Amino acid sequence: MNIEKKNKAIKNFFASSKSIRWFILIGFTIIFTIILYPTLIITKHSYKLGDVAERDIKAPKYFLIEDEEAEEENRKKAAEEVLTVYDNNASLSVKLSRNVKQVFAEMADIFEAYKENQGNASSNKEIKPLSLNEKLRQLKESFEEAIGITVSDDAYKILIEEKFSNNIADLISRILTEIINNGVVINKDILLKESDKGIILRDVETMTEKVVYDLKSLYGLDQAKTMVRIVGQPMLKDMNYNLVNIIVDFVQKLIQPNITQNTNETEERKKRAAAEIKPVIYKIKTGEMLLREGEIITKVQLLKLKNLQTQTKKERILAISIGAAMIILCLLILTYILHIKHNSRFARNHNKNLMVMACMLIIILLFARLFAPLSEALNQNSSFGISPSSIIFSIPIASGAMTICLLLCFNIAIPFAMVAAACTTLIFQNRFEIFIYFLLNSAMAAYWIQNCTERKVFIKTGLKLGLLNAVLSTAISFYISGFVDFKILEVWAFAFMGGIVAGIVTTGIAPLIEIAFGYTTDITLLELANLERPILRRLMIEAPGTYHHSVIVGNMVEAAAAEIGANPLLAKTCGYYHDIGKIKKPLYFIENQKNGRNKHDKLAPSMSKHILVAHVKEGVEMAKQNKLGQVIIDTIRQHHGTNLIAYFYEKAKKQKGEDAVKVDDFRYPGPKPQTKEAGLVMLADVVEAASRTLDNPTPSRIQGLVQNLINKVFSDGQINNCELTLKDLHKIAKTFNRILSGIHHHRIDYPEKSYSKNGKVKDESPDRQQAKRTKNFSGNDAEKGSGHLKRLGLS
């Protein structure tokens, strides 16, 4: 029970809480501002490099411009001006020369020692000395390892013959030192790319630097090897040819680059140079001419213009966003107060209706937002041959007002159309003609669809709307451009298509929202009013008296609703279903009882009361099971209001005494009728049931009965919440009198025709005399009359 109360409280909170209304208002405003955001800043100047300025443009205020592109170019230039750093290993030649001399000296010492050891070995015959070749092979490997190059066997033999002469080592060192000291690089082609500006040559030991411009004088590795013979020719001119070749080969193999590019240091110096570049700033003074009419726009002018727009956008975007949101808030609040807040149809499901209206506004604004970029693209690119205005004419904004009219009413659809047109106008840069176009076509679309009871009405409304759009678009096109560049067929085609699309969109959206939010449109009511529906056929079979009563009530309320401006179709449908709960226990209701047997005679009044009250709750459950819609469910729940079950109340007082019975215990739980249609069902239910009790239902008696019963219901306060006025009650009573008098009108007794012996009819016209009632028919008479049926209606 607590859970049910909690759920009911939550449901009531969402249904009627004012905080939910504020949430819907603020939420819609935020969403609309997001939808509107791309068009808040209007780009007034969309020039490109090389375009011709259409008019003079001055700076509205003092501001600074940072030319990032120029700054980046300056950084690149600064980086390019940095000289490449090469490291010079000046001590490399000394190390190589020293190593050569040391290795040759060691080999000479080893060679002399080998000779002495060989002499000692010959005096000692017992020890067999090593052969010279074997010893040389061992010395060759150690020699190659020490000097750092490979030596051929022939060259090695010559060196042995020369006993690793110090002169040879000195020549190798001199030539090697001269070439390396000149400078040797790995790849001279890369080095020569720096010839225009030179390089920085940095000593790796002393870290001293110098700028070298004559880069051609430095050797590449291959060039250095070639220069060995040239450099060594003066030194080797008197030597043996084989020995010269050995010296040249040794120098060529020993040459190493002593100048190498230091990439890391170079990049660091470039970064430091780029970082030292200051930003390029232009100072624009107030009133300074940025562009002059007829000028060809340069790069700097375009930069100034773009920066002006960017700074203006950054400064005004917040203010414009707040302003747009405030405009929408004011428009929504004032429209709500003036047109919606006090509308009786709207008040019953206030928050739900607001939510539906907000959702529909968002949907149609998304339509407009999708079409806006296409219109802007066509405006900037005329190669497509389609006018931007033609695209706008095809937007199905009117579908929003059509849907609201179907779900709520025409009086709500008109302010909705106004708000939708205003919001759409903001998206299209506040164009007045757009506001007029969408306001008029939305209002007329709602007007044409307000009495929609068939699906084909959507198509008819779409066709009418298409024709109206064609007329409005023609007027607007003349207003904008006159007779210049007016493509009448294109404008008509898009405008007419907009009307058709609006009808199609409404056909698809309306049922979805009807299902999602639990609305019941007239089309659905027309389907529910079909007496062949299973629940009504079941009522006819299981509770025929109740069925007949419900059909009459439906006809009564339909006629009365038409007189007082309520919804006749809704009233009739509610009348058909208001007593479906009696299917559960049909024989406990007097209209379904047979042979005068009343099941309540054997029950306590309190039990009888519970059975009667239960048919309301059971009717609500059956309506939910059969998905009859919330409006019918509400009418079933309200059609008895808090009426007193007078018969059983009086019976209980007779049995228990007046003081022992509380009148509130014998009332229906309510609530009282909240709509005109529910109030009509209550009045018709009471009047129709009571009219059956009249012995002689003459028009005057029916009139008195209707008047007394309506006065009784009115005095009891049962119709206080359904906005039925005294004028309405007078029209309702008049309508009920007419219908009930037609149902209970008197008929004359038609006499059987008397025939003369010759077969002619005697003059017994009912206009001239009243025929006497035949009290009964004997069995013999039945047998004699050839036109009589035996036991008609008794079997």
PyMOL commands that set and color helices and strands:
alter all, ss='L'
color gray80, all
select helices_A, chain A and resi 2-16+18-39+68-81+92-123+132-147+153-161+166-182+188-192+215-217+221-236+241-254+263-275+299-340+344-347+350-380+382-384+388-393+398-407+410-427+432-449+456-481+488-517+522-528+534-542+544-564+568-577+580-583+586-588+590-592+599-602+605-625+630-638+646-656+658-660+663-666+676-691+699-715+726-743+779-784
alter helices_A, ss='H'
color red, helices_A
select strands_A, chain A and resi 57-58+63-66+84-88+184-185+199-203+209-212+219-220+259-261+281-284+289-291
alter strands_A, ss='S'
color yellow, strands_A
deselect
rebuild
show_as cartoon
